[in-house]
Amino acid sequence: MEQKLASRRSFLSLAALVPIAAYTLTACGSSGPGDTSSGGASIWALSGQPNEDIRQATIDAFNKANPDSQIKPTFFQNDAYKTKIKTAIGAGQAPTIIHGWGGGTLRTYAEAGQVEDLTAWFDENPEVKGRLLESTFGAATVDGKIYAIPTQTVTPIIFYYNKELFDQAGAEPPATWDDLMALTKTFNDMGVAPLSLGGQSRWTSMMWLEYLYDRVGGPEVFTAIYNGEPDAWSHPAAIQATTMIQDLVKANGFIKGFTSITADSNADQALLYTNKAAMMLHGGWTYGGMKNDGAGFVEGGKLGWVNFPTVEGGKGDPKNTVGNPAGYQSISSKASDTEKETAKKFFKDGLLTDEEIDSYIKSGSVPIVTGIEDKLNESDDKEFLSFEYELTKNAPNFQQSWDQALSPTAAEALLSNIDQLFLLSITPEQFASNMNATLGK
């Protein structure tokens, strides 16, 4: 348990961050196990622009330079991927390269012997590890051993708002929770949804609780949950946070029908840039999506962003943030030796090339590599990238997304109960009781 806690703290609290960045939510895997007999490797990746094109271009460039070691991709929507990869790994049919978000799910894979221990490979290739932000390795580490390579960018969860709608309302973005509740009435009176939410995806709703637990009770509340302390979900700060979110639902804070809106389709983003919703809490990666799909919304200066509101009397540092330290790629232990070597070559020579780094920055994300300050300062998106960079770098605590930090069993129970909480089908106390039953699982 002591080793587990040390590993957890190394990515739960990023107070000692070296210059850090924002991450685009992309995933990697394969075109199907057994389809790489010619010396290649399989990889699955998340669909959705602009990251799908970036991933495809990276693979194409690697394949062109390595005709005898081809990477074969297949793309999936986020939620479909999470279901499919669990099934494939459980059946011993995983792709060569397994994408994930580190944390509890990676621990489950490692303890079951389903992914390769990459510690010795990193020791043999210190230049690979040395160019990546040190803070990203905590979620890749299980009991002192590294089971995944951090990839792409790190994404804090950001509070976005539509400047045009705020100008029409004569309002300022919320600095406190009371401000947010007041803005709920302001925008409802205007006939505009206060908040966009892709509630059908559930993990988007989870972001609200991640911030509120921290703002009300500080990071210690979730640390106790992660450590499996009895009745940790019943902490007074947790009950207060879940009560507050239900107050927001009851005040019609979220767009009508939010439980039928999916994040995979980017429909929640569209509500913000088409002036149907005034605010949205979402990952830093959505900046690139709104820039790509928003028909000038971002370029026209209509998108604003601030840190999550403070809570009066709360114990959490207002500079704390939540999100994902990076994306992570592991190698299936079931892959052949040839497939494993191809995957390692891709890790070393294919990931985070100069071209990929430039593409991420151009899309509005900050890659997880060191020494890119000059590139960021030259970007057209310098204002947003600097906000993300500073938000993450200066956070006394960077909480990894709960559904990635917890075990798969606990994470699924969490998402199911969050869905019921937002539907007002269960009370805060029932939510706590249901989740207490998962502690230690």
C-alpha positions, 0 to 999 in steps of 0.5 A: 500500500505504501508504494501505491500511495507514493505513486499516487501522490507523484501525480496527484499533487504536481506542486513541483511541476517543471514547465508543463502543458495542455493535453489533447484527449487522443488514444492509440491501439490497433487495426486488430490483433494478429494483423501485423505479421509483416513486422508491424504493430497495431494501434487504436486511436480516438476519432475527432478533429483536430487530433485524429488528423494529427495522429494519422499524420504521425503514423503516416510519417513513421510508416514512410520512414519504416517500410518494414515496421508499419503501424496500422491504426483504427479510430474509435469514439472515446466512449466506444474505445473505453468499452472495446479496449477492456473487452479486447484486453480481457480476451487476450486480443488487445492491439499491440499498443494500448492507449489509456490515461494511466492511474487505476486502469493501468494499475489493473493491467499491470497487476494482471500482467497484461502490459509490458514493464518498460522500466528497463527500456527507459533506462536504455533510452534515457533521451526519450524519458529526458525530453518528456515532462517529469511530472507526467510519469507518476500516472504511468508508474505502478509500484515503482515500475513504468508501464506506459509512455506519456504522450501528446499533451496535458489537459487541465479542465477549463471553465469556458464562456461565450464573450458575446453572450456575456457582453449582451448580458452585461455580465462578468465571468463567475469568480465565485460559486455564488456568481455562477448561481446568479448567472444561471438566472441571468441567462435563463431570463435571456432565453439562453442555457447557462451551461452546456453539458454533454451529460450522456457521456457522464465523465463530463458531469464528473468534472464538476464534482472533481472541482467542487470536492477540491474547492469545498474540502481540498485535495485531501477529500479525494485522497482519502477516497483513493486510499480507500478510507472507510466512508470517505465519500461521506465526508462533509465536504463531499456531501456539501459538493454533491448538494451544490451540484444538485442545487445547480441542476434544480436552478436549470443551470444546465441546458434542457436535455443535457442527459441526451447530449454526447461529448463524443459528437462535440455537440456540447461544444457546438452549443457554446459557439452557436450562442445556445449556451453561455458557459461550459466546463470542459477539457483543454482539448476542446479549444482545438475542437472549437477552433476547428469547427466553430466557424471563426468563434475562436479566431474572432475572440468570442471564446473566453476562459477562467479558472473554476469558481471559488467556494466561500469558506472552502478549504481548497486552494483556488489555484488547484486544477483537475484533468489529465497529466497526459495520454499514455501508451502501453505495449500488450504483453500478448504481442509478438516480439516483433510487434513489441520492437515495432512499438518501441521504435514508434515510441522512440522515433515516431511520437512527439516529433517536431512535426507533431509538436508543431501540429499540437501547438497549432491546434491550441494544445501544449505538448508534454515535452521540455524546451518549447517555450519559444514555440508557444510564444510564437503561436497564434493561440499564445493567450490560451496556451499561456493560460493553460501553461500557467494554470497547470504549472502553478497548480499546488495540486493537479487532480487526475480525472477520477475515472482514471485514478480509480480502479475500473470497477469503482470508476464505472460505479462512479459514472453510473451514480454521477448520472443518477445524481445529476438526474436527481434520482438519488440524494447526495447521501445515497450517492455517498452510500453507494460509492462507499460500497466501492472503496477498496475495490 
